[in-house]
């Protein structure tokens, strides 16, 4: 159990993720993908991306640091389960809820051009949204083992979606001060898996052991079926057969749903020095055509006060019999039954709000300062961030930004450099600059970001 929990946490921290957007580019002149952050933003010229290379973005965000899980003991890297790591040392650094949230996006191709009285963009992207929520009580149970107390791990959940989108966007200048924009996104769902403990509580005291669970998994993946196994449970002479899920198999994998979403944005120039902007992104949903459900089908209860065993091996309450009953009772708590396909279901894709304020230095208009608030809204997986930046475009072909951020996932330092002469654009940046790395190459902060791209303005 302990090693299983540690493995899950490490895998969640180690998965490389292609991020949705680069917030460091929100106020950066010449950054061609500002329309992904606010559809009201328009480029000064058209562009075409290098296929698959226009916007490469790798990012990991978590308020669970890697060095909260990995420790150096006598020169060797070990996990928090090592006896050399005290419970207080480990648990003091763990949040009540650890969040590992990632929004992935790979821009396959993107084109921007002037026309229809404004600026237009067309893009084809693939996206992945992965969210994990881990309550502190799981780490307490893993580190300290069962003690005389109550453990509630009902807040544990995970959700993952993969889908593609066709984006059609338009930005329009209404007057000298106000510009508005919108993106329409046609979504093609590939897969969604959602798992949650609706109830998971263990109560341990000196005289009894009680547990209750209520868990379910929804899998909207075309061609997915659950693999099951039949096992006999119950006392000798009165055993009954129980079928439970042991895994999953996918056959004839293909798209599994369709949806629609919108981005809405506005930019208002108060005067020559101040500009404000706001955007709501990903207002939409996907209608999945299948919903394979595995569930405990309500509450599962297990209670035992069998702490006294008979030394007689033939007795009904012999040590061997009672230990088998205890282990089988615990195992049955987490066994899910295959409930088959319950038909179509809809899921939101998670909305994001950006609010920005930009100040241009009157004495040197090539230097701007910006404050951006980004908030992501999705049940159980919401987060927010404030980012303060200094943005400079000393020449017409080069721009750079440096910024600091603070929010749900802690503090970070970001930057972006953009080189954009006629006919060519290349940029590189990070929302979170890499700090110290573990021997395995993992960032100790639990956060990492690398963003670069090649495009061809025209």
C-alpha positions, 0 to 999 in steps of 0.5 A: 500500500505504501509503495503503491501510493508513493509510485502514483505520486511520483508518476504524477510528478514525472509526466511531461505535459505540453501546456495550453498557454504561455502567460509570459507572452500576454504583454509581449510585442511580436508574440504571435500566439497572444490570441490564445490568451485573449482573442481580442489581441491582433498581430500587426501582420499575418503569419503561418506556423511551421507545422507542429513547431509553431508553439511547442510548450512543455509544462508541469504545475503542482503545489506538491514539490518533488523534494517533498517526496524525494529525500537524500539520505546518506548520499542516496535518493530515497522516498518519504517512506524511508525510516530515516525521514521523520513523519513530522519532517515529511508531513509539515510540508504537505498541503491539506490538498495537493493539486497536480493540474496540467492543461496540454496543447499541441498546435498542429498548424496555425494561420493568422491574417488580416481581413473582414475588417479585422484580424483572423486566425485559424488553428488545428490543435490537440489538447490534454487536460489532466488533473489530480487531487490528493488529500493529505490523509493519504500521505499520513496513512502511507507514512505512519501506517494505521494508528488509532485515528480516523482517516478520510480520503474522500477528496481523492480524485483524478480526471483526464480528457483528450480532444482536438479542436478546430479554431476560427477566430476574429478580432475587430477594432470598434473604435480608437479605444476598444477592440473585441474578439472571439474564437469559435472552437469545434471540438472532437472528443477522443477520451475522458476518464474520471475517477473519484472517491465519493466516500472513503473513510477508515476509523481505527480505535482500540476495540474495532476497525471500521471502513466505508468506501464509495467509488466510481470510474467513468470512462468515455473511450471508444472501444474500451471494455473493462476486464473482470475476474470472478472471485469467491468470498465469504465463510467456508461452506457459504462462499458466493461469487463476486465479479470485479474489475481488474483492468481495461482493454481498448479495441478499435480506438477512435473519436468518441464525442463532439462539442463546442466552445467559445473564447471571448475577449476585449481590450480597452485603451484608457489613454496613451499610458494605460490599457486594460483587457479581459478574456474568458476562454474555453466556455464549452463542453463535449458530449461523449457518446459512451460512458463505461462505469465501474463502481462500488454501487453505493457504500461498501462497509467493513467492520471487525472487532476480531482481535482475539484469535484461537491458537487452535488451527481447526477453530473457526476463529483461528489466526489464519481464518481471521487474517484471511477474512480481514484481508478479504474484507479490506480488498472488497472495499475497493473492488469495482463492478462493471456496470457497462455503458450508461450512454452519452454524458457531457463534461465541461472542458474547464474555463479560464479567465484572464484580466490584464492591466498594462502601463506604458512608460511615458518617457520611453514607450518601448518599456511596458509593465503589466499585471495579469490575473489568470484563474482556471475554473473546474470543479475540484481543480480550480487554481489562480495566479497573479503575474507582474511583468516588465516588457521591452521592445527596444527594436522592431525585430526583438522583444523580451519580458521578465516576470514574477508570479504567485498563486495556487502553485507557489511563486515563480520567475518567468521570461520570454524572448522573441526575435521577429525580423521580416519573414521569420519569427522564433521565440523561447521562454518559460513561465516557471524557470527551472531551478535545482534538479534531482539526480533523476532530472526532476525539478525539485520545485515540482514545477517546470516550463519550456516554450519555443516556436518557429513561425513565418510572418507575412 
